[in-house]
Amino acid sequence: MKTMIKAAVLIAFTVFFASCDLIVFENPPFVITKPVFETSGKSFYYTYAGISFNFLNTSGKTVDHITVSFSLFDTKTQGNPFMGGNVFEITKTEKVLPNVNREFILPMDSYLYVVPSEPLLIDFFHISEIRYEDGSFWQDRNGVFYVRNTK
């Protein structure tokens, strides 16, 4: 009977830890700054609004493109400022050499139907995928390395 209980406990721990995505063994291959929602200042990249952040490639490989995931909220009401969904996933194709810091700007004009009077709140911002020139990739589909509640 004791052997069966020990076996059941061992199986339960094995299943729990094998399925847990929150166990992280190493840092991500980048460093990012807090993203900023801007409504002016970068007219070359957007007309009305965009999100900017810096990305430092610490991987030792050349980045081919990155995919960023995040949500946007109204600053005053904390609600969804859009008619549809407020969760975004945007891919930017831009080469970033190892140990190079690059500013990324995500134009948001195509997602807006009215220009917000104040910057929107960016939440759960994370790099969900990095593709490298050599064909390899890094993923964080669950947003383990996210930035919360930034303006």
MDTraj code that builds the backbone (N, CA, C; nanometers):
import mdtraj as md
import numpy as np

residues = "MET LYS THR MET ILE LYS ALA ALA VAL LEU ILE ALA PHE THR VAL PHE PHE ALA SER CYS ASP LEU ILE VAL PHE GLU ASN PRO PRO PHE VAL ILE THR LYS PRO VAL PHE GLU THR SER GLY LYS SER PHE TYR TYR THR TYR ALA GLY ILE SER PHE ASN PHE LEU ASN THR SER GLY LYS THR VAL ASP HIS ILE THR VAL SER PHE SER LEU PHE ASP THR LYS THR GLN GLY ASN PRO PHE MET GLY GLY ASN VAL PHE GLU ILE THR LYS THR GLU LYS VAL LEU PRO ASN VAL ASN ARG GLU PHE ILE LEU PRO MET ASP SER TYR LEU TYR VAL VAL PRO SER GLU PRO LEU LEU ILE ASP PHE PHE HIS ILE SER GLU ILE ARG TYR GLU ASP GLY SER PHE TRP GLN ASP ARG ASN GLY VAL PHE TYR VAL ARG ASN THR LYS".split()
xyz = np.array([
    [0.0823, -0.1195, 0.0000],
    [0.0000, 0.0000, 0.0000],
    [0.0873, 0.1267, 0.0000],
    [0.1931, 0.1273, 0.0834],
    [0.2820, 0.2428, 0.0872],
    [0.3519, 0.2622, -0.0463],
    [0.3854, 0.1543, -0.1124],
    [0.4511, 0.1626, -0.2425],
    [0.3577, 0.2260, -0.3448],
    [0.2293, 0.1916, -0.3403],
    [0.1321, 0.2486, -0.4336],
    [0.1140, 0.3983, -0.4095],
    [0.1130, 0.4396, -0.2847],
    [0.0990, 0.5818, -0.2512],
    [0.2221, 0.6578, -0.2984],
    [0.3400, 0.6046, -0.2747],
    [0.4628, 0.6688, -0.3210],
    [0.4643, 0.6796, -0.4732],
    [0.4216, 0.5752, -0.5402],
    [0.4171, 0.5764, -0.6872],
    [0.3172, 0.6806, -0.7372],
    [0.2019, 0.6897, -0.6723],
    [0.0999, 0.7879, -0.7122],
    [0.1505, 0.9302, -0.6916],
    [0.2171, 0.9540, -0.5802],
    [0.2738, 1.0861, -0.5529],
    [0.3830, 1.1185, -0.6542],
    [0.4683, 1.0244, -0.6847],
    [0.5742, 1.0440, -0.7831],
    [0.5156, 1.0746, -0.9210],
    [0.4136, 1.0039, -0.9606],
    [0.3481, 1.0286, -1.0902],
    [0.2829, 1.1664, -1.0909],
    [0.2168, 1.2029, -0.9821],
    [0.1512, 1.3344, -0.9740],
    [0.2542, 1.4465, -0.9867],
    [0.3661, 1.4375, -0.9160],
    [0.4710, 1.5397, -0.9266],
    [0.5305, 1.5435, -1.0663],
    [0.5534, 1.4288, -1.1251],
    [0.6103, 1.4217, -1.2599],
    [0.5175, 1.4882, -1.3612],
    [0.3896, 1.4572, -1.3556],
    [0.2923, 1.5170, -1.4477],
    [0.2839, 1.6677, -1.4246],
    [0.2794, 1.7119, -1.2998],
    [0.2700, 1.8552, -1.2693],
    [0.3902, 1.9313, -1.3234],
    [0.5096, 1.8846, -1.2937],
    [0.6294, 1.9567, -1.3355],
    [0.6572, 1.9438, -1.4849],
    [0.6180, 1.8355, -1.5465],
    [0.6393, 1.8186, -1.6903],
    [0.5484, 1.9105, -1.7709],
    [0.4311, 1.9437, -1.7166],
    [0.3368, 2.0266, -1.7905],
    [0.3434, 2.1738, -1.7534],
    [0.4276, 2.2097, -1.6618],
    [0.4339, 2.3481, -1.6136],
    [0.5257, 2.4324, -1.7017],
    [0.4668, 2.5305, -1.7728],
    [0.5446, 2.6197, -1.8587],
    [0.6110, 2.7322, -1.7799],
    [0.5756, 2.7485, -1.6545],
    [0.6279, 2.8607, -1.5779],
    [0.7642, 2.8323, -1.5165],
    [0.8128, 2.7112, -1.5320],
    [0.9462, 2.6790, -1.4822],
    [1.0454, 2.7270, -1.5873],
    [1.1221, 2.8275, -1.5527],
    [1.2144, 2.8891, -1.6475],
    [1.3564, 2.8581, -1.6037],
    [1.4352, 2.8079, -1.6974],
    [1.5702, 2.7666, -1.6636],
    [1.6764, 2.8670, -1.7073],
    [1.6419, 2.9596, -1.7961],
    [1.7403, 3.0564, -1.8412],
    [1.6717, 3.1869, -1.8789],
    [1.7499, 3.2924, -1.8846],
    [1.6961, 3.4222, -1.9233],
    [1.6667, 3.4240, -2.0728],
    [1.5777, 3.5142, -2.1153],
    [1.5506, 3.5247, -2.2586],
    [1.6722, 3.5837, -2.3314],
    [1.6795, 3.5648, -2.4637],
    [1.7955, 3.6119, -2.5393],
    [1.7865, 3.7589, -2.5801],
    [1.7340, 3.8421, -2.4914],
    [1.7182, 3.9843, -2.5207],
    [1.6959, 4.0617, -2.3918],
    [1.7083, 4.1922, -2.4031],
    [1.6670, 4.2856, -2.2976],
    [1.5813, 4.3894, -2.3683],
    [1.4641, 4.4229, -2.3112],
    [1.3782, 4.5250, -2.3714],
    [1.3493, 4.6356, -2.2706],
    [1.3187, 4.7530, -2.3244],
    [1.2727, 4.8632, -2.2405],
    [1.1208, 4.8572, -2.2322],
    [1.0651, 4.9325, -2.1379],
    [0.9197, 4.9413, -2.1303],
    [0.8686, 5.0081, -2.2573],
    [0.7653, 4.9518, -2.3183],
    [0.7113, 5.0115, -2.4402],
    [0.6363, 5.1407, -2.4091],
    [0.6368, 5.2326, -2.5058],
    [0.5700, 5.3617, -2.4895],
    [0.4707, 5.3803, -2.6036],
    [0.3452, 5.4112, -2.5710],
    [0.2445, 5.4434, -2.6711],
    [0.2553, 5.5925, -2.7003],
    [0.2831, 5.6267, -2.8262],
    [0.3050, 5.7659, -2.8648],
    [0.1994, 5.8100, -2.9654],
    [0.1581, 5.9352, -2.9556],
    [0.0610, 5.9882, -3.0514],
    [0.1202, 6.0982, -3.1380],
    [0.2486, 6.1219, -3.1270],
    [0.3159, 6.2180, -3.2146],
    [0.4661, 6.1968, -3.2056],
    [0.5382, 6.2559, -3.3001],
    [0.6830, 6.2538, -3.2884],
    [0.7572, 6.1641, -3.3847],
    [0.6935, 6.0615, -3.4402],
    [0.7629, 5.9694, -3.5307],
    [0.6878, 5.9614, -3.6635],
    [0.6673, 6.0746, -3.7282],
    [0.5830, 6.0816, -3.8480],
    [0.6352, 5.9954, -3.9631],
    [0.7629, 5.9607, -3.9642],
    [0.8158, 5.8734, -4.0680],
    [0.7573, 5.7320, -4.0562],
    [0.7256, 5.6890, -3.9323],
    [0.6777, 5.5535, -3.9070],
    [0.5262, 5.5430, -3.8986],
    [0.4593, 5.6475, -3.8509],
    [0.3136, 5.6455, -3.8379],
    [0.2593, 5.7868, -3.8476],
    [0.1298, 5.7961, -3.8751],
    [0.0655, 5.9274, -3.8841],
    [0.0063, 5.9694, -3.7504],
    [-0.0631, 5.8765, -3.6826],
    [-0.1351, 5.9123, -3.5607],
    [-0.0814, 5.8495, -3.4327],
    [-0.0419, 5.7233, -3.4383],
    [-0.0003, 5.6577, -3.3140],
    [0.0910, 5.5385, -3.3419],
    [0.1762, 5.5100, -3.2442],
    [0.2654, 5.3950, -3.2533],
    [0.3204, 5.3578, -3.1166],
    [0.3817, 5.2436, -3.1113],
    [0.4438, 5.1950, -2.9877],
    [0.5931, 5.1791, -3.0144],
    [0.6748, 5.2333, -2.9248],
    [0.8191, 5.2196, -2.9416],
    [0.8808, 5.1528, -2.8189],
    [0.9866, 5.0772, -2.8449],
    [1.0635, 5.0126, -2.7386],
    [1.2010, 4.9798, -2.7936],
    [1.2972, 4.9637, -2.7054],
    [1.4321, 4.9232, -2.7444],
    [1.4496, 4.7746, -2.7179],
    [1.5272, 4.7112, -2.8049],
    [1.5506, 4.5670, -2.8009],
    [1.7008, 4.5430, -2.8130],
    [1.7595, 4.4809, -2.7116],
    [1.9010, 4.4449, -2.7135],
    [1.9113, 4.2948, -2.7387],
    [1.9746, 4.2564, -2.8485],
    [1.9913, 4.1163, -2.8846],
    [2.1102, 4.0589, -2.8066],
    [2.0829, 3.9718, -2.7111],
    [2.1891, 3.9107, -2.6298],
    [2.2138, 3.7648, -2.6667],
    [2.1611, 3.7201, -2.7803],
    [2.1635, 3.5774, -2.8150],
    [2.2937, 3.5280, -2.8749],
    [2.3717, 3.6153, -2.9370],
    [2.4893, 3.5685, -3.0096],
    [2.4584, 3.5316, -3.1537],
    [2.3306, 3.5427, -3.1954],
    [2.2881, 3.5148, -3.3329],
    [2.2248, 3.6415, -3.3903],
    [2.2184, 3.6497, -3.5230],
    [2.1540, 3.7633, -3.5878],
    [2.0041, 3.7405, -3.5958],
    [1.9277, 3.8343, -3.5413],
    [1.7813, 3.8271, -3.5446],
    [1.7337, 3.8641, -3.6844],
    [1.6389, 3.7863, -3.7373],
    [1.5775, 3.8155, -3.8662],
    [1.4465, 3.8915, -3.8467],
    [1.3635, 3.8438, -3.7535],
    [1.2415, 3.9173, -3.7185],
    [1.1922, 3.8765, -3.5797],
    [1.1121, 3.9666, -3.5217],
    [1.0547, 3.9408, -3.3895],
    [0.9029, 3.9549, -3.3973],
    [0.8350, 3.8829, -3.3112],
    [0.6901, 3.8945, -3.2969],
    [0.6624, 3.9430, -3.1559],
    [0.5805, 4.0476, -3.1465],
    [0.5470, 4.1101, -3.0191],
    [0.3980, 4.0913, -2.9930],
    [0.3626, 4.0567, -2.8695],
    [0.2224, 4.0416, -2.8297],
    [0.1939, 4.1373, -2.7149],
    [0.0730, 4.1952, -2.7141],
    [0.0355, 4.2892, -2.6079],
    [-0.1136, 4.3187, -2.6145],
    [-0.1637, 4.3860, -2.5118],
    [-0.3010, 4.4345, -2.5063],
    [-0.2986, 4.5845, -2.4856],
    [-0.4013, 4.6530, -2.5353],
    [-0.4154, 4.7976, -2.5160],
    [-0.5452, 4.8278, -2.4421],
    [-0.5378, 4.9250, -2.3497],
    [-0.6535, 4.9647, -2.2704],
    [-0.6630, 5.1163, -2.2633],
    [-0.7844, 5.1676, -2.2429],
    [-0.8051, 5.3088, -2.2189],
    [-0.7450, 5.3441, -2.0834],
    [-0.6697, 5.4527, -2.0769],
    [-0.6005, 5.4892, -1.9533],
    [-0.6985, 5.5233, -1.8403],
    [-0.8069, 5.5939, -1.8735],
    [-0.9019, 5.6365, -1.7687],
    [-0.9931, 5.5233, -1.7228],
    [-1.0553, 5.4528, -1.8177],
    [-1.1555, 5.3516, -1.7822],
    [-1.0967, 5.2132, -1.7597],
    [-0.9718, 5.1911, -1.8053],
    [-0.9058, 5.0606, -1.8005],
    [-0.9788, 4.9574, -1.8873],
    [-1.0704, 5.0050, -1.9741],
    [-1.1468, 4.9160, -2.0613],
    [-1.0878, 4.9082, -2.2012],
    [-1.1498, 4.8253, -2.2819],
    [-1.1093, 4.8065, -2.4204],
    [-1.1479, 4.9305, -2.5017],
    [-1.0516, 4.9987, -2.5649],
    [-1.0821, 5.1192, -2.6405],
    [-1.1268, 5.0920, -2.7850],
    [-1.1371, 4.9651, -2.8227],
    [-1.1693, 4.9285, -2.9603],
    [-1.3060, 4.8622, -2.9685],
    [-1.3632, 4.8620, -3.0882],
    [-1.4905, 4.7922, -3.1097],
    [-1.4692, 4.6409, -3.1052],
    [-1.3557, 4.5948, -3.1554],
    [-1.3239, 4.4520, -3.1555],
    [-1.2312, 4.4177, -3.0410],
    [-1.1399, 4.3270, -3.0668],
    [-1.0461, 4.2836, -2.9638],
    [-0.9359, 4.3851, -2.9392],
    [-0.8754, 4.3761, -2.8242],
    [-0.7659, 4.4666, -2.7881],
    [-0.6339, 4.3926, -2.7673],
    [-0.6268, 4.2682, -2.8146],
    [-0.5046, 4.1888, -2.8064],
    [-0.4386, 4.1902, -2.9440],
    [-0.3099, 4.2205, -2.9470],
    [-0.2377, 4.2357, -3.0729],
    [-0.1176, 4.1429, -3.0772],
    [-0.0845, 4.0974, -3.1974],
    [0.0377, 4.0237, -3.2229],
    [0.0940, 4.0782, -3.3542],
    [0.2073, 4.1443, -3.3457],
    [0.2659, 4.2125, -3.4615],
    [0.4073, 4.1603, -3.4838],
    [0.4376, 4.1272, -3.6096],
    [0.5708, 4.0803, -3.6465],
    [0.6450, 4.1909, -3.7193],
    [0.7671, 4.2166, -3.6775],
    [0.8550, 4.3156, -3.7415],
    [0.9759, 4.2428, -3.7983],
    [0.9964, 4.2604, -3.9292],
    [1.1135, 4.2025, -3.9937],
    [1.2232, 4.3080, -3.9944],
    [1.3232, 4.2825, -3.9155],
    [1.4362, 4.3750, -3.9069],
    [1.5556, 4.2989, -3.8513],
    [1.6670, 4.3093, -3.9169],
    [1.7875, 4.2397, -3.8731],
    [1.8489, 4.3130, -3.7529],
    [1.8859, 4.2344, -3.6526],
    [1.9539, 4.2883, -3.5349],
    [2.0734, 4.1983, -3.5069],
    [2.1912, 4.2539, -3.5217],
    [2.3140, 4.1782, -3.4974],
    [2.3297, 4.1466, -3.3488],
    [2.4111, 4.0458, -3.3149],
    [2.4351, 4.0148, -3.1737],
    [2.4910, 4.1356, -3.0976],
    [2.4443, 4.1542, -2.9762],
    [2.4866, 4.2618, -2.8857],
    [2.4603, 4.4015, -2.9409],
    [2.3612, 4.4144, -3.0282],
    [2.3212, 4.5445, -3.0818],
    [2.1859, 4.5818, -3.0219],
    [2.1739, 4.7084, -2.9846],
    [2.0501, 4.7627, -2.9315],
    [1.9779, 4.8352, -3.0448],
    [1.8501, 4.8018, -3.0671],
    [1.7748, 4.8606, -3.1773],
    [1.6399, 4.9108, -3.1275],
    [1.6009, 5.0301, -3.1730],
    [1.4668, 5.0806, -3.1410],
    [1.3684, 5.0226, -3.2418],
    [1.2608, 4.9645, -3.1904],
    [1.1519, 4.9155, -3.2747],
    [1.0328, 5.0089, -3.2587],
    [0.9675, 5.0388, -3.3697],
    [0.8462, 5.1214, -3.3680],
    [0.7367, 5.0432, -3.4373],
    [0.6265, 5.0226, -3.3663],
    [0.5115, 4.9500, -3.4188],
    [0.4037, 5.0505, -3.4554],
    [0.3797, 5.0768, -3.5848],
    [0.2739, 5.1697, -3.6236],
    [0.1369, 5.1116, -3.5872],
    [0.0527, 5.1920, -3.5251],
    [-0.0804, 5.1458, -3.4833],
    [-0.1931, 5.2084, -3.5651],
    [-0.1604, 5.2902, -3.6649],
    [-0.2627, 5.3606, -3.7427],
    [-0.3671, 5.2672, -3.8028],
    [-0.3258, 5.1527, -3.8534],
    [-0.4206, 5.0625, -3.9201],
    [-0.5166, 4.9947, -3.8223],
    [-0.4920, 5.0048, -3.6930],
    [-0.5793, 4.9431, -3.5935],
    [-0.6749, 5.0442, -3.5291],
    [-0.6523, 5.1732, -3.5524],
    [-0.7332, 5.2778, -3.4894],
    [-0.8458, 5.3228, -3.5816],
    [-0.9588, 5.3605, -3.5250],
    [-1.0626, 5.4269, -3.6035],
    [-1.0822, 5.5696, -3.5534],
    [-1.0277, 5.6008, -3.4374],
    [-1.0265, 5.7365, -3.3831],
    [-0.8946, 5.7530, -3.3089],
    [-0.8340, 5.8695, -3.3211],
    [-0.7075, 5.8942, -3.2528],
    [-0.7356, 5.9185, -3.1044],
    [-0.6714, 5.8432, -3.0150],
    [-0.6965, 5.8642, -2.8719],
    [-0.6443, 6.0006, -2.8263],
    [-0.7186, 6.0645, -2.7367],
    [-0.6757, 6.1952, -2.6855],
    [-0.5579, 6.1818, -2.5896],
    [-0.5453, 6.0655, -2.5285],
    [-0.4335, 6.0360, -2.4394],
    [-0.3712, 5.9030, -2.4819],
    [-0.2438, 5.8830, -2.4525],
    [-0.1821, 5.7543, -2.4853],
    [-0.2567, 5.6384, -2.4199],
    [-0.2649, 5.5269, -2.4902],
    [-0.3315, 5.4086, -2.4368],
    [-0.2374, 5.3333, -2.3431],
    [-0.2946, 5.2543, -2.2560],
    [-0.2207, 5.1739, -2.1593],
    [-0.1799, 5.0432, -2.2265],
    [-0.0523, 5.0109, -2.2209],
    [0.0009, 4.8869, -2.2791],
    [0.0151, 4.7853, -2.1665],
    [-0.0406, 4.6653, -2.1871],
    [-0.0338, 4.5632, -2.0831],
    [0.0064, 4.4289, -2.1434],
    [0.0704, 4.3475, -2.0639],
    [0.1122, 4.2117, -2.1014],
    [0.1962, 4.2129, -2.2289],
    [0.2857, 4.3096, -2.2381],
    [0.3737, 4.3252, -2.3534],
    [0.4869, 4.2233, -2.3433],
    [0.5030, 4.1430, -2.4471],
    [0.6137, 4.0468, -2.4463],
    [0.6562, 4.0098, -2.5882],
    [0.7821, 3.9700, -2.5987],
    [0.8346, 3.9175, -2.7238],
    [0.7905, 3.7718, -2.7286],
    [0.7001, 3.7381, -2.8199],
    [0.6477, 3.6020, -2.8240],
    [0.7295, 3.5098, -2.9140],
    [0.8044, 3.5691, -3.0084],
    [0.8890, 3.4844, -3.0926],
    [1.0027, 3.5652, -3.1535],
    [1.1168, 3.5025, -3.1644],
    [1.2320, 3.5592, -3.2356],
    [1.2767, 3.4539, -3.3368],
    [1.2902, 3.4955, -3.4611],
    [1.3443, 3.4086, -3.5666],
    [1.4829, 3.4604, -3.6026],
    [1.5777, 3.3687, -3.6135],
    [1.7155, 3.4046, -3.6439],
    [1.7483, 3.3739, -3.7902],
    [1.8541, 3.4369, -3.8399],
    [1.8977, 3.4157, -3.9788],
    [1.9314, 3.2702, -4.0079],
    [1.9801, 3.1985, -3.9069],
    [2.0193, 3.0589, -3.9292],
    [1.9003, 2.9628, -3.9304],
    [1.7771, 3.0159, -3.9152],
    [1.6574, 2.9325, -3.9186],
    [1.6084, 2.8890, -3.7812],
    [1.6886, 2.9063, -3.6791],
    [1.6456, 2.8700, -3.5441],
    [1.5514, 2.9770, -3.4897],
    [1.4864, 2.9466, -3.3784],
    [1.3927, 3.0417, -3.3190],
    [1.3858, 3.0239, -3.1686],
    [1.3345, 3.1269, -3.1033],
    [1.3082, 3.1275, -2.9590],
    [1.1629, 3.1695, -2.9423],
    [1.0897, 3.1062, -2.8517],
    [0.9486, 3.1401, -2.8307],
    [0.9154, 3.1584, -2.6835],
    [0.8209, 3.2484, -2.6596],
    [0.7595, 3.2679, -2.5285],
    [0.6100, 3.2884, -2.5537],
    [0.5416, 3.1848, -2.5971],
    [0.3997, 3.1932, -2.6342],
    [0.3094, 3.2232, -2.5149],
    [0.3523, 3.1905, -2.3946],
    [0.2697, 3.2126, -2.2756],
    [0.2955, 3.3467, -2.2081],
    [0.3916, 3.4224, -2.2571],
    [0.4188, 3.5532, -2.1990],
    [0.4855, 3.5477, -2.0635],
    [0.5749, 3.4538, -2.0440],
    [0.6464, 3.4425, -1.9162],
    [0.7279, 3.5685, -1.8898],
    [0.7916, 3.6238, -1.9946],
    [0.8756, 3.7414, -1.9801],
    [0.7992, 3.8653, -2.0295],
    [0.6989, 3.9076, -1.9545],
    [0.6135, 4.0176, -1.9964],
    [0.6391, 4.1448, -1.9157],
    [0.5944, 4.2576, -1.9722],
    [0.5995, 4.3867, -1.9055],
    [0.4549, 4.4280, -1.8811],
    [0.4211, 4.4719, -1.7612],
    [0.2821, 4.5035, -1.7252],
    [0.2574, 4.6517, -1.7088],
    [0.1342, 4.6904, -1.7380],
    [0.0782, 4.8232, -1.7079],
    [0.1727, 4.9397, -1.7339],
    [0.2053, 4.9621, -1.8586],
    [0.2906, 5.0753, -1.8910],
    [0.2154, 5.1718, -1.9806],
    [0.2510, 5.2975, -1.9720],
    [0.1879, 5.3991, -2.0579],
    [0.2775, 5.4275, -2.1740],
])
top = md.Topology()
chain = top.add_chain()
for i, resn in enumerate(residues, 1):
    res = top.add_residue(resn, chain, resSeq=i)
    for name in ("N", "CA", "C"):
        top.add_atom(name, md.element.get_by_symbol(name[0]), res)
traj = md.Trajectory(xyz[None], top)
